[in-house]
């Protein structure tokens, strides 16, 4: 074999090596192709995610004017602008932020450098010139030395959400306004505990509690709704979600009981069950209705009393006339006289009772004159003092110049004597009765509370006592003929008082409570052209 020529074995080895290299190259090429394909797929996937995502991805400089360096192509669907518009003009983003929001955003940006993350919401001008609400969440990228390198973030349009929030705010403001200005008492309570979380002004007004005194306490603790009644309401709410026309009573801070109708509805607040309760107070309405019914009853009784009095008076006329004839027929007959005398005495008592019935029925005969009630009381004080127990102190407060009234002195003496006698009977042992007079103006608002009272100028004759007082039932019936709390009937005393006062175009009112005494107020219309009193005399 000549020098330089390769042996067969060497050639075979070289061919084998070449083949091995080719095989390795094919493997490398296949791997490269696979990697390239994977990169292409990844790029396509990333492009799809960026273009289809509702969020616009961006990067920006962390210094200077915070110019945008990258924006995903889907920005055009969000804001109408091309991505290159943000990149070409470093101030494009900041110039399109609403002027009212720009200063706030720049003020808040230092938080990004302090915390590495920040999110804010602002209005951005769309290509069509309108502003869209955007939520901007950003993160700060730092190099290994900790220096800021880039801002990476995303925008999401929240215009619709902002509209819903604004509508909710407006709805809440409207609800709050209606809640607190409602003429009905309203409360919001926790469903399970009954704890008050909010109350309106009307409920505070009715209950005499302040808002601070109510919120945080349960309806049981403040005396509104408790026990079985609350359990009944809860059952109905769980069953149907609402309660209607529920007869209810709530206790005010001063102990007054308010009667009315309760309406309740189950509501959700942040996913938790609460009860919206409306209380319609009927206390005043029912009081006025009771007064009207009482007035009608008194009118009916007066009509009946008038009819009885007239019939009785006609019968008594015949009795007394025949008694006079008997006395003429039997002169000097002592035995007959002994029988006729008590008969005639009884007949005269019945005649007096008839006069009282007519007074109650407002058909009595009156001889009115202009008089001062202060002078009138002063004149009959000796008679009044004579008729009561010496252990009872009789006090007076009588202005010197009260307005005069048109009244029958005899009838008014009957009125005051009956009222003082009643006051004296209510005092056990030592006590006090105070008689006072004074001018009073009755407003339209006050007159509306009492069906039999009209507005105008009045003189009030007031009798206070510190006796045992009356319960509501007794007070309501005290002007009925022959009604008495004593074992035996006492006649027409207060019934006649009522009739006489009403026949003088006046009004009588009584306030009383067991253990706290009684106040009787008699209002008579003041004569025209007289001023209020400025001086007083008292005993």
C-alpha positions in Angstrom: 0.0 0.0 0.0 1.4 3.3 -1.0 2.1 5.9 1.7 -0.8 8.3 2.4 -3.4 5.9 1.3 -5.9 4.9 3.9 -6.6 1.4 4.8 -10.0 -0.1 4.2 -10.6 -0.2 7.9 -9.9 3.5 8.3 -12.3 4.4 5.5 -15.0 2.3 7.2 -14.4 4.1 10.5 -14.6 7.5 8.9 -17.8 6.6 7.1 -19.2 5.3 10.4 -18.2 8.6 12.1 -19.9 10.6 9.4 -23.0 8.6 9.7 -23.0 9.1 13.5 -22.6 12.8 13.1 -25.4 12.9 10.6 -27.6 11.1 13.0 -26.7 13.5 15.8 -27.4 16.4 13.6 -30.8 15.0 12.7 -31.6 14.7 16.4 -30.5 18.2 17.1 -32.4 19.5 14.1 -35.6 17.7 15.2 -35.2 19.1 18.7 -34.7 22.6 17.3 -37.7 22.2 15.1 -39.7 21.0 18.2 -38.5 24.0 20.3 -39.3 26.4 17.5 -42.7 24.9 17.1 -43.3 25.1 20.8 -42.2 28.8 20.8 -44.5 29.5 17.9 -47.4 27.9 19.8 -46.5 29.8 23.0 -46.3 33.1 21.1 -49.7 32.3 19.4 -51.2 31.4 22.7 -49.8 34.5 24.4 -51.0 36.7 21.5 -54.5 35.1 21.7 -54.6 35.6 25.5 -53.5 39.2 25.2 -55.9 40.0 22.3 -58.9 38.2 23.8 -58.4 39.2 27.4 -60.7 41.9 28.8 -57.6 43.3 30.5 -55.2 45.4 28.6 -51.6 44.5 29.5 -49.0 47.3 29.5 -45.5 48.2 30.6 -44.2 51.6 31.4 -41.2 53.5 32.5 -40.8 53.9 36.3 -39.4 57.4 36.0 -40.0 60.7 34.2 -43.4 61.0 32.6 -44.1 57.3 33.1 -44.2 56.8 29.3 -45.8 53.6 28.0 -43.4 51.0 26.4 -45.8 48.3 25.5 -49.6 47.9 25.2 -51.5 44.8 24.2 -53.4 45.0 20.9 -56.8 44.6 22.6 -56.5 48.2 23.9 -58.4 49.2 20.7 -61.5 47.2 21.9 -61.3 48.8 25.3 -60.4 52.4 24.5 -60.6 52.8 20.7 -56.9 53.8 20.5 -54.2 51.8 18.6 -51.4 50.3 20.8 -48.7 52.3 18.9 -50.4 55.6 19.9 -49.5 55.0 23.6 -45.9 54.1 22.7 -45.1 56.9 20.2 -46.2 59.7 22.6 -44.8 59.4 26.2 -47.5 61.6 27.5 -50.4 60.0 25.7 -51.7 58.1 28.7 -51.4 61.0 31.2 -53.0 63.4 28.7 -56.0 61.2 28.3 -56.7 60.8 32.0 -59.7 62.9 33.1 -58.3 66.3 34.5 -60.2 65.8 37.8 -58.4 62.4 38.3 -54.9 63.2 37.0 -53.7 65.0 40.1 -55.0 62.3 42.4 -53.2 59.6 40.4 -49.9 61.3 40.4 -50.3 61.9 44.1 -50.9 58.2 44.7 -48.1 56.8 42.5 -45.4 57.1 45.2 -47.2 54.2 47.0 -46.2 52.0 44.1 -42.5 52.6 44.8 -43.1 52.1 48.6 -45.2 48.9 48.4 -44.3 47.5 45.0 -48.0 47.3 44.1 -50.8 49.8 43.7 -54.3 49.9 42.2 -56.5 52.9 41.5 -59.6 53.8 39.4 -59.9 56.8 37.1 -61.6 58.0 34.0 -59.8 57.7 30.6 -60.8 59.5 27.4 -62.0 57.0 24.7 -61.3 57.6 21.0 -65.0 58.7 20.6 -64.4 61.5 23.2 -66.3 60.0 26.0 -64.7 59.0 29.3 -64.6 55.4 30.5 -63.9 54.2 34.0 -60.8 52.1 34.2 -59.2 50.0 37.0 -55.4 50.2 36.8 -53.4 47.6 38.8 -49.6 47.9 38.6 -46.5 46.2 39.9 -43.0 47.5 40.1 -40.1 45.4 38.7 -36.7 45.9 40.3 -33.2 44.8 39.3 -31.0 42.6 41.6 -29.7 45.8 43.2 -33.3 46.9 44.0 -33.5 49.8 41.5 -36.8 50.3 39.6 -36.6 48.8 36.1 -40.2 48.7 34.8 -43.8 49.1 35.6 -46.0 46.2 34.6 -49.8 46.5 34.8 -53.2 46.0 33.3 -56.3 48.1 32.7 -59.9 46.8 33.0 -62.9 48.9 32.0 -65.3 49.2 34.9 -67.7 51.8 33.5 -70.7 49.5 33.9 -69.7 48.6 37.5 -69.3 52.3 38.3 -72.8 52.9 36.9 -74.2 50.2 39.1 -72.4 51.6 42.1 -73.6 55.1 41.4 -77.2 53.8 41.0 -76.8 51.9 44.3 -75.5 55.1 46.0 -78.4 57.1 44.6 -80.8 54.4 45.7 -79.3 54.3 49.2 -79.4 58.1 49.5 -83.0 58.0 48.3 -83.8 55.2 50.8 -82.0 57.0 53.6 -83.9 60.2 52.8 -87.3 58.4 52.7 -86.3 56.4 55.8 -85.6 59.4 58.0 -88.3 61.7 56.6 -91.0 59.1 56.6 -94.1 60.1 58.6 -94.2 56.5 59.9 -91.8 55.0 62.5 -89.3 52.6 60.9 -86.6 50.3 62.3 -84.1 47.8 60.9 -83.3 44.9 63.1 -81.3 41.7 63.0 -83.5 38.8 62.1 -82.3 36.4 64.7 -81.5 38.6 67.7 -83.9 41.5 67.2 -81.1 43.9 67.7 -81.7 47.4 66.3 -79.2 48.5 63.7 -81.0 51.6 62.5 -84.1 53.7 63.4 -85.6 56.8 61.8 -86.4 60.1 63.4 -90.2 59.4 63.6 -89.6 56.3 65.8 -87.3 58.3 68.1 -90.1 61.0 68.3 -92.8 58.5 69.2 -90.7 56.4 71.6 -89.0 59.4 73.3 -85.6 57.5 72.9 -82.6 59.1 71.1 -81.1 57.2 68.2 -78.0 56.4 70.3 -80.2 54.9 73.0 -81.8 52.5 70.6 -79.2 51.3 68.2 -77.4 48.2 69.5 -80.1 47.2 71.9 -82.8 44.6 71.2 -86.5 45.3 70.8 -87.1 43.4 74.0 -84.6 45.6 76.0 -86.3 48.8 74.9 -89.8 47.5 75.4 -90.9 47.4 71.8 -91.7 43.8 70.8 -90.7 40.8 72.9 -91.6 37.3 73.9 -94.3 35.4 72.1 -95.2 38.3 69.9 -91.7 38.6 68.4 -91.6 34.8 68.0 -94.9 35.0 66.1 -93.5 37.7 63.8 -90.3 35.8 63.1 -92.3 32.7 62.2 -94.4 34.6 59.7 -91.3 36.2 58.2 -89.7 32.9 57.8 -92.9 31.5 56.2 -93.9 34.3 53.8 -91.2 37.0 54.1 -93.5 39.7 55.4 -96.0 40.6 58.1 -99.0 42.9 57.5 -101.5 44.6 59.8 -100.1 43.1 63.0 -101.8 44.6 66.1 -99.0 45.8 68.3 -98.2 48.0 71.3 -94.8 49.5 72.0 -93.7 51.1 75.3 -92.2 54.6 75.1 -89.2 55.7 77.3 -91.6 57.5 79.7 -93.8 54.4 80.1 -96.5 55.5 77.7 -98.0 52.7 75.7 -98.5 53.3 72.0 -101.0 51.3 70.0 -100.8 50.7 66.3 -100.3 48.4 63.3 -97.0 46.8 62.5 -95.7 45.9 59.0 -92.5 43.9 58.6 -90.5 42.6 55.6 -87.5 40.3 55.4 -84.5 42.0 53.6 -80.9 41.0 52.8 -78.0 43.3 53.7 -74.6 42.0 52.6 -76.1 38.5 52.5 -77.4 38.6 56.0 -81.2 38.6 57.0 -82.6 41.7 58.5 -86.1 42.9 59.2 -87.5 46.2 58.0 -90.3 47.2 60.3 -92.9 50.0 59.9 -95.0 51.0 62.9 -98.2 53.0 62.2 -99.2 54.8 65.4 -102.9 54.7 66.0 -102.8 56.0 69.6 -103.9 59.5 68.8 -106.5 58.4 66.2 -108.0 55.9 68.7 -108.0 58.6 71.4 -109.8 61.0 69.2 -112.3 58.2 68.1 -112.9 57.4 71.8 -113.5 61.1 72.5 -115.9 61.3 69.6 -117.7 58.2 70.8 -117.8 59.6 74.3 -119.2 62.9 73.0 -121.9 61.0 71.0 -122.8 58.9 74.0 -123.1 62.0 76.2 -125.3 63.6 73.5 -127.5 60.5 73.4 -127.7 60.4 77.2 -128.6 64.2 77.2 -131.4 63.6 74.7 -132.7 60.8 76.9 -132.3 62.9 80.1 -134.2 65.8 78.5 -137.1 63.5 77.5 -137.3 62.0 81.0 -137.0 65.4 82.6 -139.9 66.8 80.6 -142.1 63.8 81.3 -141.1 63.8 85.0 -141.7 67.6 85.2 -145.2 67.2 83.8 -146.0 64.5 86.3 -144.6 66.5 89.2 -146.7 69.5 88.2 -149.8 67.4 88.6 -148.6 66.0 91.9 -147.7 69.4 93.4 -150.9 70.9 92.1 -153.1 68.2 93.7 -151.1 68.5 97.0 -151.9 72.2 97.1 -155.6 71.3 96.5 -155.6 68.7 99.3 -154.2 71.3 101.7 -157.0 73.6 100.8 -159.6 70.8 101.2 -158.2 69.7 104.5 -157.3 72.8 106.4 -156.2 72.3 110.0 -156.1 68.5 109.6 -152.9 67.7 111.5 -153.0 64.0 110.6 -153.4 64.8 106.9 -150.7 67.4 107.2 -148.3 64.9 108.7 -148.7 62.8 105.5 -148.8 65.6 103.0 -145.6 67.4 104.3 -143.1 64.6 103.4 -144.9 63.9 100.1 -144.5 67.6 99.2 -140.8 67.6 100.3 -140.1 64.6 98.2 -141.9 66.2 95.2 -139.7 69.4 95.6 -136.6 67.2 95.7 -137.7 65.5 92.5 -138.3 68.9 91.0 -134.8 69.9 91.8 -133.5 66.7 90.3 -135.6 67.5 87.2 -133.8 70.9 87.0 -130.5 69.1 87.2 -131.5 66.8 84.4 -132.5 69.7 82.2 -129.2 71.4 83.0 -127.3 68.2 81.9 -129.5 68.1 78.8 -128.6 71.8 78.2 -132.1 72.9 78.3 -132.0 74.6 81.7 -132.9 78.3 82.1 -129.9 80.6 82.6 -129.6 84.2 83.6 -126.1 85.1 82.3 -124.2 88.3 83.0 -120.6 89.5 82.5 -118.4 88.5 85.4 -114.8 87.9 86.4 -114.2 84.3 87.3 -111.5 85.4 89.8 -114.0 87.6 91.6 -116.6 84.9 91.4 -114.4 82.3 93.1 -113.3 84.9 95.7 -116.9 85.6 96.6 -118.0 82.0 97.1 -114.8 80.8 98.9 -116.6 80.9 102.3 -119.3 78.6 101.0 -116.7 76.2 99.4 -114.6 76.1 102.6 -117.7 75.4 104.7 -118.5 72.3 102.5 -115.1 70.5 102.9 -113.2 68.9 105.8 -111.1 71.2 107.8 -108.1 68.9 107.2 -108.1 69.9 103.6 -106.3 73.1 102.7 -108.0 75.2 100.0 -105.6 77.3 98.0 -106.3 79.8 95.3 -104.4 81.6 92.5 -106.7 84.3 91.1 -105.4 86.9 88.6 -106.9 90.3 89.2 -107.6 91.1 85.6 -108.6 87.9 83.9 -110.9 88.4 80.9 -114.6 88.5 81.8 -117.0 85.7 80.7 -120.7 85.5 80.1 -122.1 83.1 82.7 -124.9 82.4 85.1 -123.4 82.9 88.6 -125.9 80.5 90.2 -125.2 77.7 87.7 -121.4 78.3 88.0 -121.6 78.1 91.8 -123.3 74.7 91.3 -120.4 73.7 88.9 -117.6 74.7 91.2 -119.3 73.3 94.3 -119.7 69.9 92.6 -116.1 69.8 91.4 -114.7 70.9 94.8 -116.9 68.3 96.6 -115.6 65.6 94.3 -112.0 66.7 94.9 -112.6 66.6 98.7 -114.1 63.1 98.6 -111.0 61.9 96.7 -108.7 63.1 99.5 -108.2 60.7 102.4 -107.2 62.6 105.5 -105.1 65.7 105.0 -104.7 67.1 101.5 -104.8 70.1 99.3 -107.3 71.6 96.7 -106.1 74.4 94.5 -108.4 76.7 92.5 -106.9 78.9 89.9 -108.1 81.0 86.9 -106.2 82.3 83.9 -106.5 83.4 80.3 -105.7 80.8 77.6 -105.5 80.8 73.8 -106.6 77.6 72.2 -104.9 77.0 68.9 -106.4 75.2 65.9 -103.9 72.4 66.5 -105.0 71.9 70.1 -108.7 72.3 69.2 -108.4 69.5 66.7 -107.5 67.1 69.5 -110.8 67.6 71.2 -114.1 67.3 69.1 -116.1 69.6 71.4 -113.5 72.4 71.7 -113.0 75.2 69.2 -110.0 77.6 68.9 -110.1 81.1 70.4 -109.7 83.0 73.7 -110.8 81.3 76.9 -110.7 81.8 80.6 -109.7 78.6 82.4 -111.1 77.7 85.8 -108.9 75.0 87.1 -109.2 72.7 90.2 -106.3 70.5 91.3 -106.3 68.0 94.1 -103.8 65.6 95.5 -106.3 62.9 96.2 -106.4 59.2 95.2 -107.0 59.9 91.5 -109.0 57.9 89.0 -108.3 55.1 86.6 -109.1 55.5 82.9 -112.5 53.8 83.0 -113.7 55.9 85.9 -112.5 59.1 84.3 -114.3 58.2 81.0 -117.6 57.7 82.8 -117.5 60.4 85.4 -120.0 62.7 83.5 -122.6 60.0 83.0 -125.8 60.6 85.0 -126.0 58.7 88.3 -122.5 57.2 87.8 -120.6 57.0 91.0 -117.7 55.0 92.6 -119.6 55.1 95.9 -121.8 52.3 97.1 -124.9 54.5 96.9 -125.8 56.7 93.9 -125.0 60.4 94.3 -127.4 61.9 91.7 -126.4 64.2 88.9 -123.5 66.2 90.3 -120.8 65.9 87.6 -123.4 65.2 84.9 -125.0 68.5 85.6 -121.6 70.1 85.6 -121.0 68.8 82.2 -124.3 70.1 80.9 -124.0 73.5 82.4 -120.4 74.0 81.0 -121.5 72.9 77.6 -124.6 75.2 77.8 -122.2 78.1 78.3 -120.4 77.1 75.1 -117.5 75.9 77.2 -115.5 72.7 77.5 -114.5 70.6 80.5 -111.5 68.3 80.6 -110.2 66.0 83.3 -106.7 64.6 83.8 -106.3 62.0 86.5 -104.1 59.0 87.4 -104.4 56.6 90.3 -102.3 57.8 93.3 -101.4 61.2 91.6 -104.6 63.3 92.0 -106.9 64.9 89.6 -106.9 68.1 87.5 -110.2 69.5 86.2 -110.1 72.3 83.6 -113.2 74.3 82.8 -112.9 76.6 79.7 -115.4 79.4 79.2 -115.2 81.7 76.1 -113.6 85.1 77.0 -115.7 88.1 76.3 -114.4 90.2 73.4 -112.0 93.2 73.9 -110.3 92.2 77.1 -106.6 91.7 77.7 -104.8 89.0 79.6 -104.2 89.3 83.3 -100.9 90.7 84.6 -101.4 90.6 88.3 -102.3 87.8 90.7 -103.7 87.3 94.1 -103.3 84.0 95.9 -104.2 82.5 99.2 
